[in-house]
Amino acid sequence: MKNKKEFLQTVECYLVMLLLFLVFFGSIYIAGEISGSNEILSELPDFSWDMINTWDEIKNKSN
């Protein structure tokens, strides 16, 4: 019984932390979109497969 209670408290803690995380970063995102002065998501870099090293490139660099 004690173990189940601790598990439920742990799950509750993680859910509260997730909710606070979403509220915090969501409010930053919404404020940025409302102000229109900057688009937060456009600041993230665009990733492509060209940025990832292949095993051949890794082996050649070590030689």
N, C-alpha and C positions, 0 to 999 in steps of 0.2 A: 504494500500500500504506500509506503513512504517513497519508494522508487518511482511510482507512477505520479505522485504529487510533485516530486522534483522535476520529472520530465515535463509535466504540464506547465510548471513555472518557467522552465527553460524555453519552451515553445512560446509562451506568452511574452517573455523578455525579448526574444528575437522578433516577434511580430511587432512589438512596440518600437523596437529600434528601427525596423524596416519602415514603419509608418512615419517616424520622425525623420528618417533619411529622405523619404519621398516628399514630405512636406517641406523640408529645408531646401532641397535642390529644386523642387517644383516651384517654390515661391521665387527663387532666383531666376529660373527660366521664364516664368510668367512675367515677372517685373521687367526682364530684358525684352521680351516680346512686346509688352505694352508700351514701354518707353520708345521703342523703335530706333534707339540710338545705335544699337548693335544687335547682331544676330548671333547668339551664343553658339548655336550648332555649326555655323559656318567657320568658327574658329578651330574646329577639330580638323586634323589633317585627313586627307583622303588616302586610304591605304590601297595598295595594289600588290599583285603577286610578284611584281618586279622588285619589291623591297625585301622579299624573303630570300635568304641565302639557300642555295641547294647544297647537298652534301659534297658535290664535286668542288664547288667554290670554297667550302670550308676546308677540305683536304688540301687544295692547292695553296691556300694562304698559309697553312702550317709548314709547308715544305720550303 
